[in-house]
Amino acid sequence: MYLLKIILLAIFAISSYGAFANCNIKNSQELFNIIKEGHPEIKYNESLEKAYSETLSISSQLPNPELEASREEGKSLEGDTSVTSLALSFPIELGGKRSARKNYAINSTNMNKQILRLSSEDAYIKAILIAYRLRQVYELLPIYKEALDSLNKILKIKLKRKSLSPEEEVEKETLGLATNDYRLKISRLKSEREKISRELSLSMGRDCRISRGSLPLDVDLTKDFSDKNDFEKSAQLLQAKESLNAARAKLELEKSQAFPDMKIGPTLEVERVRGRDYKSYGISVSIGLPVFNLNSGARKKATRELHSSELNHKHVKRHVMIELESEIEKYNTFRESLKTIASRDELEKKHMRIEKLFKRGVISTSMIIESHRQLIEFASTRFEFELGAVEAIWNINKIKGAVFSSKI
């Protein structure tokens, strides 16, 4: 039984290894290409878009012809009689109902496509931010661990001493608090790493581990966003525009509903009297009389909805323009700040220089604690600015309608 368990575990391990081996992602661009193709929300939106596209074929359908048949039997002075009637009528939509219905379907479909596009863009941008944050967590963990190791070494030395001065006693307690704080923060970072790793794996549509080498490293701060009027391709603005077009088409559709439909077609009547047939042919025409209802209520409602859509379109256009200006200013602020502060390499050099001074023992315990705290705080602040710059870049791309065409 024990041997069987070992074999089953080995098979599971081999199969798991094979699944992970298929996710050998070389770089961040390949990672985000996989997310574009495999993100569950993006795939769902693409599938739903195809379903919405069928609305046009539904709106183009012609009404089916109607067949009416009746038979009557009885007796007359001339003997047994029977009358058989057949009528085939073809509905004809008057007032341009079919073309109005098609226009409304086209605009409604286009509006829904922009809603789905916006949803897909948001999902993709969220995955990008998660990837950058995961790389930051990978870089923060060693800094915390080195700080914890340094403080633990000093704490162990002080714990071995039999007697401590009041100042050293305070230092020992301070070191204990600092090490416990770092342990908690390391644990929190590890939990965050696992959580966002799973989220990123879910965004890929694959069940695999994501290596650190496949994550984006540096933020591209060479981009120069100067055109503040390039927002016409924004999904949010296009959605408002198509919503306005749909409201106009809806009003035309309601106006067309005021016209009655007409039915026209041939009729045949066969009358049999004492075994002899008498046939009659004709044309049947029927049309509703627009006496009590001209669809005025629906037309008033559509008119008010059109007015609301016009107001919404103006508001959204103004909002998108202001949002683009705001995101460009935000990006420029983050870019200038990141250019002036220490880079990742400079930060590492400072870290190594501080560590050498620690090992030489020329720095007080309080200074060691403060130096590590400032180093971690600086790294966290830099990462916060980097993430802000990344978010601003992709929000600008979203407003410009270039999310899926832009490269990392």
FIMI-296762 format. One record per residue (C-alpha): residue in one letter; x, y, z. Coordinates in steps of 0.5 Angstrom, whole numbers, padded with zeros to 4 digits, always signed. Layout:
<recs>
AXYZ;...
</recs>
This chain:
<recs>
M+0000+0000+0000;Y+0006+0005+0002;L+0009+0003-0005;L+0003+0005-0009;K+0002+0012-0005;I+0009+0013-0007;I+0008+0011-0014;L+0002+0015-0015;L+0005+0021-0012;A+0011+0021-0017;I+0006+0020-0022;F+0003+0027-0020;A+0009+0030-0019;I+0011+0028-0026;S+0005+0031-0029;S+0005+0037-0025;Y+0012+0038-0027;G+0010+0037-0034;A+0004+0043-0034;F+0009+0048-0031;A+0014+0046-0036;N+0009+0048-0041;C+0009+0055-0038;N+0017+0057-0040;I+0016+0064-0041;K+0022+0068-0043;N+0020+0075-0042;S+0015+0080-0040;Q+0012+0082-0047;E+0011+0074-0048;L+0007+0074-0041;F+0003+0080-0043;N+0002+0077-0050;I-0001+0070-0047;I-0005+0075-0042;K-0008+0078-0048;E-0010+0071-0051;G-0012+0067-0045;H-0015+0072-0040;P-0022+0069-0038;E-0025+0076-0038;I-0022+0078-0045;K-0024+0071-0048;Y-0031+0072-0045;N-0032+0079-0048;E-0030+0077-0055;S-0035+0071-0054;L-0040+0076-0052;E-0039+0081-0058;K-0040+0075-0063;A-0047+0074-0060;Y-0048+0081-0060;S-0047+0081-0067;E-0052+0077-0069;T-0057+0082-0067;L-0057+0085-0074;S-0059+0079-0077;I-0065+0078-0072;S-0067+0085-0074;S-0067+0084-0081;Q-0071+0078-0081;L-0078+0079-0085;P-0085+0077-0082;N-0087+0070-0084;P-0093+0070-0089;E-0100+0068-0086;L-0105+0062-0088;E-0112+0063-0086;A-0117+0057-0088;S-0124+0056-0086;R-0129+0051-0088;E-0137+0051-0088;E-0142+0046-0089;G-0150+0047-0089;K-0156+0046-0093;S-0160+0050-0098;L-0166+0050-0102;E-0162+0047-0107;G-0159+0041-0103;D-0152+0040-0099;T-0147+0046-0100;S-0140+0047-0097;V-0136+0053-0097;T-0128+0052-0097;S-0124+0059-0096;L-0116+0060-0097;A-0113+0066-0096;L-0105+0067-0096;S-0103+0074-0093;F-0096+0077-0093;P-0095+0082-0088;I-0092+0089-0090;E-0088+0094-0085;L-0090+0101-0087;G-0086+0107-0084;G-0079+0104-0085;K-0080+0100-0079;R-0075+0095-0082;S-0069+0100-0084;A-0070+0103-0077;R-0070+0097-0073;K-0063+0095-0077;N-0060+0102-0075;Y-0062+0101-0068;A-0059+0094-0068;I-0053+0097-0071;N-0052+0102-0066;S-0054+0098-0060;T-0049+0093-0062;N-0043+0098-0063;M-0045+0101-0056;N-0045+0094-0053;K-0038+0093-0057;Q-0035+0099-0053;I-0037+0097-0047;L-0034+0090-0047;R-0028+0093-0050;L-0027+0098-0044;S-0028+0091-0040;S-0023+0088-0043;E-0018+0094-0043;D-0019+0094-0035;A-0018+0087-0034;Y-0011+0087-0038;I-0009+0094-0035;K-0010+0090-0028;A-0006+0084-0030;I+0000+0089-0032;L-0001+0093-0025;I-0001+0086-0022;A+0005+0084-0026;Y+0009+0090-0024;R+0007+0089-0016;L+0009+0082-0016;R+0016+0084-0019;Q+0017+0089-0013;V+0015+0084-0008;Y+0020+0080-0010;E+0025+0086-0010;L+0023+0088-0003;L+0023+0081+0001;P+0031+0081+0000;I+0031+0088+0003;Y+0027+0086+0009;K+0030+0079+0010;E+0037+0082+0010;A+0035+0088+0015;L+0032+0082+0020;D+0038+0078+0019;S+0043+0084+0021;L+0038+0086+0027;N+0038+0079+0029;K+0046+0078+0029;I+0046+0084+0034;L+0040+0082+0038;K+0044+0075+0039;I+0050+0079+0042;K+0046+0083+0047;L+0042+0077+0049;K+0048+0073+0051;R+0051+0079+0055;K+0049+0077+0063;S+0049+0085+0064;L+0047+0091+0060;S+0047+0098+0062;P+0040+0102+0062;E+0042+0104+0055;E+0043+0097+0052;E+0037+0095+0055;V+0033+0100+0051;E+0037+0098+0045;K+0035+0090+0046;E+0028+0092+0047;T+0028+0096+0041;L+0031+0091+0037;G+0026+0086+0039;L+0020+0090+0037;A+0024+0092+0030;T+0025+0084+0029;N+0018+0082+0030;D+0016+0088+0026;Y+0020+0086+0020;R+0018+0078+0021;L+0010+0081+0020;K+0012+0085+0014;I+0016+0079+0011;S+0010+0074+0012;R+0005+0080+0009;L+0009+0080+0003;K+0010+0073+0002;S+0002+0072+0003;E+0001+0078-0002;R+0006+0075-0007;E+0002+0068-0007;K-0004+0072-0008;I-0002+0076-0014;S+0002+0070-0017;R-0005+0066-0017;E-0009+0072-0020;L-0003+0073-0025;S-0004+0066-0027;L-0011+0066-0027;S-0011+0072-0032;M-0006+0068-0036;G-0012+0063-0037;R-0006+0058-0035;D-0005+0054-0028;C+0003+0055-0028;R+0008+0059-0024;I+0011+0065-0026;S+0018+0066-0026;R+0021+0073-0024;G+0025+0073-0030;S+0018+0074-0034;L+0016+0080-0030;P+0017+0087-0033;L+0023+0090-0030;D+0024+0097-0031;V+0018+0103-0033;D+0019+0106-0039;L+0020+0113-0038;T+0022+0115-0045;K+0015+0116-0047;D+0013+0123-0048;F+0005+0124-0048;S+0004+0131-0051;D-0002+0131-0055;K-0008+0132-0050;N-0013+0132-0055;D-0012+0125-0058;F-0018+0122-0054;E-0023+0121-0060;K-0022+0113-0060;S-0023+0112-0052;A-0028+0106-0051;Q-0032+0111-0046;L-0033+0116-0051;L-0035+0112-0057;Q-0039+0108-0052;A-0043+0115-0051;K-0043+0116-0058;E-0046+0110-0060;S-0051+0111-0054;L-0053+0117-0057;N-0054+0114-0064;A-0058+0108-0061;A-0062+0114-0058;R-0063+0117-0065;A-0065+0110-0068;K-0070+0109-0063;L-0073+0115-0064;E-0074+0113-0071;L-0076+0106-0070;E-0082+0109-0065;K-0084+0114-0070;S-0084+0108-0075;Q-0089+0104-0070;A-0094+0110-0071;F-0095+0107-0078;P-0100+0101-0078;D-0098+0094-0082;M-0101+0092-0088;K-0103+0085-0090;I-0104+0083-0097;G-0105+0077-0101;P-0109+0072-0106;T-0116+0069-0103;L-0119+0063-0106;E-0126+0061-0105;V-0129+0054-0107;E-0137+0053-0106;R-0140+0046-0107;V-0147+0046-0109;R-0150+0039-0110;G-0143+0036-0113;R-0142+0042-0117;D-0136+0047-0115;Y-0136+0054-0116;K-0129+0058-0115;S-0128+0065-0113;Y-0121+0069-0114;G-0119+0075-0111;I-0114+0079-0107;S-0115+0081-0099;V-0112+0087-0096;S-0112+0089-0089;I-0109+0095-0085;G-0110+0098-0078;L-0113+0104-0077;P-0109+0109-0073;V-0115+0112-0070;F-0114+0111-0062;N-0106+0110-0062;L-0101+0113-0066;N-0095+0111-0061;S-0094+0118-0058;G-0092+0115-0051;A-0087+0111-0054;R-0084+0117-0058;K-0084+0122-0052;K-0080+0117-0048;A-0075+0116-0054;T-0075+0124-0055;R-0073+0125-0047;E-0068+0119-0048;L-0065+0122-0054;H-0064+0129-0050;S-0061+0125-0044;S-0056+0121-0049;E-0054+0128-0052;L-0053+0131-0045;N-0049+0125-0043;H-0045+0125-0049;K-0043+0132-0048;H-0041+0130-0041;V-0037+0124-0042;K-0033+0128-0048;R-0031+0133-0043;H-0030+0128-0037;V-0025+0124-0042;M-0021+0130-0044;I-0020+0132-0037;E-0018+0125-0035;L-0013+0125-0041;E-0010+0132-0038;S-0010+0129-0031;E-0006+0123-0033;I-0001+0126-0037;E+0000+0131-0031;K+0001+0125-0027;Y+0005+0121-0031;N+0010+0127-0032;T+0010+0128-0024;F+0012+0121-0023;R+0017+0121-0029;E+0021+0127-0026;S+0021+0125-0019;L+0023+0118-0021;K+0029+0121-0025;T+0031+0125-0019;I+0031+0120-0014;A+0036+0114-0014;S+0036+0108-0019;R+0035+0101-0017;D+0043+0100-0018;E+0044+0106-0014;L+0040+0104-0009;E+0043+0097-0009;K+0050+0101-0008;K+0048+0105-0002;H+0045+0098+0001;M+0052+0095+0000;R+0056+0101+0003;I+0051+0101+0009;E+0052+0093+0010;K+0060+0094+0010;L+0059+0100+0015;F+0055+0095+0020;K+0060+0089+0019;R+0065+0094+0021;G+0061+0096+0028;V+0062+0103+0027;I+0055+0105+0027;S+0050+0105+0033;T+0045+0100+0034;S+0039+0106+0033;M+0043+0108+0027;I+0043+0101+0024;I+0035+0100+0026;E+0034+0107+0023;S+0038+0106+0017;H+0035+0100+0015;R+0028+0103+0016;Q+0030+0109+0011;L+0032+0104+0006;I+0026+0100+0006;E+0022+0106+0006;F+0025+0109+0000;A+0025+0103-0004;S+0017+0102-0002;T+0016+0110-0004;R+0020+0109-0011;F+0016+0102-0012;E+0010+0106-0011;F+0012+0112-0016;E+0014+0107-0021;L+0007+0103-0020;G+0003+0110-0021;A+0007+0112-0027;V+0005+0105-0030;E-0002+0106-0028;A-0002+0113-0031;I+0002+0110-0038;W-0004+0105-0039;N-0009+0110-0037;I-0007+0114-0042;N-0006+0109-0047;K-0014+0107-0045;I-0016+0114-0047;K-0012+0114-0053;G-0015+0107-0055;A-0008+0104-0056;V-0008+0099-0050;F-0008+0092-0054;S-0003+0096-0059;S+0002+0098-0054;K+0008+0094-0052;I+0011+0094-0045;
</recs>
